Amino acid sequence: MFNTLSGRFLILTIIFVMLAEVLIFVPSMARFRQDFYQSHLERAQIASLTLLANDMLDPLLEAELLDNAGVYNVVLNRDEVRQLALSSPIPGMVEHTYDLRDTGIVMLIVDALARFAKTEPEIVRVIGEPVLQGGLVIEITMPTDGLRAAMIDYGLNIFLLSLLISVVTAGLLFLAVRRLMVQPIEKLVGNMMRYAAQPDDGRRIIKPTASARELRQAEEALHSLQTDLTQSLKQRERLAQLGEAVAKISHDLRNILTSAQLFTDRIETSDDPTVRRLAPKLENSIRRAVSLCENTLSFGRAQEPAPVLGRFALANLVDDVLEGERLADQDHDLSYTEDVPAGLMINADAEQMFRVISNLVRNARQAIVASGNPGEINLAATETDHGWVIHVTDTGPGLPAKAQEHLFRPFQGNVRKGGAGLGLAIAQELVRGHGGTLELEHTGPDGTAFKITLPKGDETFS
């Protein structure tokens, strides 16, 4: 019971109600003590009224009146005359005098606690105002042996009543909390456990039904989390299946490309000068495709192999990329420009950098073609003290907001219908493998610009 939320709430409720009753108990005990003294004053006043009817009282009657009133003597001040109305021998010294006419609550509490703490009875003098205008002041001398016992009885009654109130209140709160809070939480936890057992089952995603705002927000947050997780798991499953399919395709494609590579030797012997000029480029493209297929089969995973660094002229690589893109689409008003110094040498993996730049230029070309407007793609490169910076800019329509949000995420950052969204993800991974960065500089209706930063030596850029 103590390990459950409702059980702890029940115990805490009882404790807090009892603490509240304690705060009420102390002033009530002080008030009970005052009422005890006040009742003795009233009884003593009634007993003293017999003196008004008969100036001389029988000693036995006077003793009986004092005994019934529970006092030793009564002094009544009437008409500004202080008169000993009833009296009997006092068996000891008067230890305290209490004036009930003007006593604050703090003093009443202090006197009550002091009386409760003392086990031995004592003799006290109590002063008060007579009831029903029976005089100016009435004063009695009385023992306190009955007061402490009465206070104990009263305290026990208060304690039992407080305990009963605490249990009833706690029980009602327990039922209310269990109905309004504990059961919805248990339902929420049960859903989480069922979902965890089979997270790819969309039927187990929680449906928010709680009426309480906080619980409703928790259910909605859990619904969103479970939905995203289920979609992510399904996407990972599709990626795994795709990876297996790609491996199979790469195996067969490598064999096909290897055969095609053999035919390029005969193409080079052609008498057509254009064919002989393009034959080396075709051979390089086939070689790159074969190498990519072999890497896919070799690693069998989504990670790219580490780059093999070497110095090469960036201008030649850019020429190969642009020449391939020109041949890919000659029916549109699209121009290519470059601003790469002929002698600019960079230290990188040539094959991987070809893939990076090719992906960026291809994305730009496809975006401009899809817009139906003429456009321009420009490549520029500079060398700094720390590395090399390559800019790929275009005058296309810009990237939509959704593509910007998932720009470098596979299968999520695609900007055209039918696209897989892999180009930028692959390019970024290859650049990171060089210790560099690929970032979107700007995008909008006037075009898009990407910047590649490659470090020199072992330096890395953040």
Secondary structure, 3 states (H helix, E strand, C coil): CCCCHHHHHHHHHHHHHHHHHHHHHHHHHHHHHHHHHHHHHHHHHHHHHHHHHCCCCCHHHHHHHHHHHCCCEEEEEECCEEEEEECCCCCCCEEEEEECCCCCHHHHHHHHHHHHHCCCCCEEEEEECCHHHCCCEEEEEEECHHHHHHHHHHHHHHHHHHHHHHHHHHHHHHHHHHHHHHHHHHHHHHHHHHHHHCCCCHHHCCCCCCCCHHHHHHHHHHHHHHHHHHHHHHHHHHHHHHHHHHHHHHHHHHHHHHHHHHHHHHHCCCCCHHHHHHHHHHHHHHHHHHHHHHHHHHHCCCCCCCCCCEEEEHHHHHHHHHHHHHHHCCCCCEEEEEECCCCCEEEECHHHHHHHHHHHHHHHHHHHHHHCCCEEEEEEEEECCCEEEEEEEECCCCCCHHHHHCCCCCCCCCCCCCCCCCHHHHHHHHHHHCCCEEEEEEEECCEEEEEEEEECCCCCCC
